[in-house]
Amino acid sequence: MTADLIDLAVAGDQDAFRQLVAPFERELKVHCYRMLGSFADAEDAFQDALLAAWQGLPGFEGRASVRTWLYRVATSRCLNARRSAQRRQGQPGRPGTVPAGTLPPGTLPPALAAARPPEPTRLGEVTWLEPCPDSLLEGLADPAPGPEARYEAREAVSLAFVTAVQRLPPRQRAVLLLRDVLGFPASESARILAVTEESVTSALKRARATLRTSLPDPAGPPPAPGSPVEKDLVERLTRAYEAGDVDAIIALFADDAWLTMPPAPLEYQGRALIARFLTAIAFRDGRTYRLVPVRANGQLAFAAYLRHPNGDESQANGLHVLTLTTLPTVTPTVLPTTLPAVPDNPTSTSSPSGLMIQAMTRFPSSVFPRFGLPPS
């Protein structure tokens, strides 16, 4: 059947071509997203790959499967797109401690700059990062990766993973995704990238070493979507956020949590800094919000709508994607009755399950249409 479709497609039958590539479209889109980190750029690269595949089909010799050939075309287009973006934007700087006054003009959106945000922990590198709607992840053609893969399909689309792989050189990124996410053997990966197996092995070794140091290691796995503990966190965060209760919001964050906000490069770590940002920026001038739970990158997320002062209407403000972790519960130590009682820490977790927010990534409201979210 595949050979017949190829023959028809080569002869100019567009319906045959669509049938040929349809089983792989969703996974190829996800691959482009992992490669580029930007959902919009991934869509463009995917469409470019389809056009290139259609035009290059007469040269398909059948020495590899159609799936492998399509991955070769899509990966090539992603590498080209990344090189073009780097030429336009310049190489991103490395993160680090930010001295006062080092943000160049135009780095922040005008509204955020005018609000004078507190000094961040560091400046982020991956300012082009965008969220991926969970609808793209449903019904993946290959939800179970190949036998040589090291990451599960959904784990490899989390914001933490996608961010980490963006820091790799493009060729290393492609090798790691082909080998450790999709499970292609070294020989097949080499064919996809048009390089030697030795080159693939060397690039993979370097990529793995970099990822070990840059990918956060969560204290515990996140809960299952829709589980009672996740529902409990949704209720508590919604209640606190809509009330503008910064203390209650911060109580849901892990001690070393991060708040990031691409495309702005500001990154804040720790409860104190995150609380300072929320107070000075998010809830300034008595602002209040309405939250709508959604899912992005296989993670819990919230669409935030800024309420108008009259309270009757609200406007799209931003999408907050949460990275959750379960901290180990600690059995309280029984103190001798001769010692005074130790007061509870008011900033400690109020979650009986130990479920905490390890990171919150805020995206602008321009991403709302991809999630089917209304503007108000």
N, C-alpha and C positions, 0 to 999 in steps of 0.2 A: 504493500500500500504506500509506504514512504517513497519508494523508487518511482511509483506512478505519479505521486504528487510532485516530486522533483521534476520529472519529465514535463508535466503539464505546466508547472511554474516557469521552467526555463523557456517554454514555448510562449510565455506571456500571460498565462492564466492567473490572474490576481487572486481569485477565490482559492485556487490550489495553494498558492503561497501563504495565504492567511491560515488555511488548515494546517499547513506544514509548521508554522511558527506558533500557532495558538497554544499548544500544550506547554510552551516554555516562556510565554510572555510575562506572566506574573513573576516568576523567579528571576528573569532577566532584568525586570524593573527593580527588584530588590537588590540584585547584584550591582546595578548602576548606582543605586542609592548608597550602598555600602562603599563603593569606590569613591563617590564624590561628596557624600555628606550633605548635599543640598538636594531636596526633593525636586525643585524646579530644574536644576541642572541635570538631575537623573532622568527626568522626563524628556528633556531635550536630547540627551545622549542616547536614550532608548529609541526615540523616533529616528535619530540619525543612523543608529545601528540597523533599524529595519530597512531604511532606504538603501544603506550600503549592502545589506544582505540581498535585497531584491536585485540590485544592480550587479552584484557579484556572483549571483547564483549560477550563471553559466560556467564559472570557473571552479565550482564545487566538484571535487574529484571523487568524493565518497571514501577517502582514506580514513576519515574520522566520522563519528556520528553527526547527525544534524545538530544535536544539542551542543556538542563540543565546538562545532564550527560557529554556531551562533554566539557562544561565549567568547570565541576568539574575536569575532566582529565587534561585539559589545564592549569587551575589555579594551580593545584598541581605540574605540571611540571615546571611552572614558579617560584613557590616558591622554589622548589628544585634548580633551576638554579641560583636564586639570592643568596641562601645560599652558593652554591659552589663558586660563584664569590666573595662573601665577604671573604670566607676563602682564596681564591687565592690572592686577592688584599689587604686584611685588611679593617677594617671599615673606610669609608671616614671621613675626619675631618670636623668639623663645619666651616662655612665661617666666616670671620671676617676681621678686618683691618690687613694688612700685614706689619710687621716691615721689615726694610731693611735687605736683606741677609738671609731670612728665607726659601727660596725655596731650598729643598734638591737636591743634584746632581741627574741628570737623570729625573727630573720632566718635563722638557721641551724637545720637539724635538730638536735634535742637531742644525739644521739650525736656529731655533728661538732663542735658547740659545746663539748661536754665534753672533746674531744680537744685543744682549743686549737690550731687550725690557724695556720700562720704568716701574717703580714700579706700580703694579696694585692697584685697590681699595680694592680687597679682593681675596682670593683663592676660586675657586668654588668647590663644593662638587661632582656634578654629571658629572664627567669627562668621563663617558662611554656613554653619550648621543649621539644619532645618529639621522639623519633626516629620515622621512618616505615619500616615493614618493606618490604624490597625486593619482597615478594610483591605489594604494591599497585601497584608500578611495572611489573610484568610484563604484557605484552599490552595496553598502553594503547591506547585506541581511536584516538588521534591522536598516535602517537609522533613524527611529523614535524610541527613547528609550521608555522603559516601563513607565507607568503612575506615578511611584514613583521616576523617575530620576530627577535630578536637573540640569544636564548639557546636552546640545545638543551633538550629536555624533561627529560633526566636532570640536566643541569647545573643547571637551575632547581629541583631538589629537593634539592640538596646542602645540608648544614647551614650552610655559610658563606652561601649565597644566601638560604636561608629566614630565617636570623638577620638578615641585612642588610635584607631587605624588611620585617621586623617593626618596624624603626626608622622606617619611613616613616609619615606620617599615613595613616589607613585609606583615604581616597579616592585618594591618590596611589598607594598600594600596589595597589589594584584596577586603576587605569589602567595601571600598569606591567606587571602580570601579563597583563592582557587584550591589550595592544599588543605588548610585547616578548617575552613568553613564549608566549602562545597565537596571536599573529599576527593578531588581529582588526583590521580596518581602523578608522580613527578614527570613521567614521560608524557602524559596527556597535557599537563600544565605547560610543559616546555613547548608542545605543539601549539597550544593556544597563544603563547607569548612569542612564538617564533624565536626561541633561544635554546641553549643546550640544557640538558638535565643538570649538569654541574652548576650552571648559572642559577637554576631554580633552587637547588639545594643550598647554595651559598646565600642567596637572598632570603630564603626562608629562615635560615639560622639567625641571620641578623635581625629579621623582623620579629621573630619570637623573643629574642633577647630584649629588644626595645619594648615590646608589649608587656613583658613581665614586670618592667619597672614603671610603666605608664598606666596600666589598666588597674583601676581600683579593685581591691579585694574586699568584698562585702563581708560584714561580720556574720551574716546568715542569709539564707535564701529569702526572696520576697514571698508573700502569700499568694495563693492561687487567686486569679481574678474572680471577684464576686464572693470571696470567702467571708465568713463572719468577721474575721479580724480586719480585713480590708474595708468592709462596710462600716465597721466601727470607726476606723480612721477617717473615712469619707465624711461621716456625720460630724465628728469632732472638728475636723479641719474646716468644713463648710460653716459650721456654727461660729467658730472663732474668726474666720476670715470675713464673713458677712457682718459680724459685730465689730470688726476692726480691733479685735483683742490681740495685740501683738504678743503679750506674755503667753496667752493660750496657744497661739500659733507656734511660738518658739519652743514651747514644751513638747511639741511633736517632732522636733528636729534632733538628730544625733549631735553629740558634742562637737564632732569634727565635720559637720555637714557643710555642703557647698551651695551657694546661690550664684547662678550664672544667667546671662541674658543676651545671647547672640541676637543680632549682630553687634551689639555693644560689647566691648571687650572686658567689662568690669566683672571680676569674680571675687566673691566674698566667702571666707571660710570661718566657721565657728558661730555659735549662737549669738554672741555679743555683737559681732559685725553685721550679721543678718538682721538682727533686731534693729540695729541702728539704721540700716538701709530701709527696712519696712516702715519705720517711724518717719524717717525724713523724706521718703519718696512715695512709696505705695499708698500710705495712709495720711499723707500731708493734707492740711487744710480740712480735716474731717471727712476725707473721702470714704465712701462705702461701696461695696461690690455685691454682685450676685454671681454665684458660682454654678456652673453646669458641668457635671462629671462626664468625661469622655476617655478615650484610650488612644495612646500614641506610642509607637515603637514597642508595643507589647507591654506598656506600662500605664499605670493610673495617671490621668491628667485632668485638669480643670480648665474650662474656658471662663475667664473672668470678664464680667461686664460692669463697667463703672456706672454707678447710679447717678442720675442727675440730681441736683439739690432738691428739686420738688418731690423726688422719690417715685414719680410715676413712670419714668422711662430709664433705660440703661443703654450704654453704648459699648460695643466690643472694645476690650482693652488689651488682653493678652492671653496666651495659652501657657499654662504652667504644667510641665511634665515632671512627675515625681519618680525618683529612684528610691525604692523602699528596701529596708533591711530589717531583719529580726535580730535584735540583740539578745544575748543569753540572759535568762533571768537568774538573779542572784538570790539565794536564800538568806534572809536577814540573820545576822549574828545575834544570838541572845546574850545581852549584856548582864553582868551581875547587878543585883538590885542595889548595890552600894554606889554604882556609878550614875551620874545624872543622865537623863534622857537626852538624846541628840535630836534637835529639831530637824524636820524634813527640809530638804533642799527645795525651795519653791520653783526652781528651774529644771528639776529633774523630770524624767519622763512620767507622764500621766497615763501611759498605755500599759494596762495590765498584761497584755500579750507580748510586750517588748518590741512591737512593731514601730519603727521610727522612719523618719524621712532622712535619707542619706544625702540626697541632692534634690534641688529644685531648679529646673531650667525654664526660664521664661522666654517665650517667643512673641513677637509682635502680632497684632490682630490680623495682619495681612495673610496669615496662614489659615484663618478661619474657613474660607470657602472650600479648602481641600478636605475639611472635616465635616462639611455640610452644616456648618454653624451659621446662624443668621447674624447680621451686623448689629442687631439690637434685640 
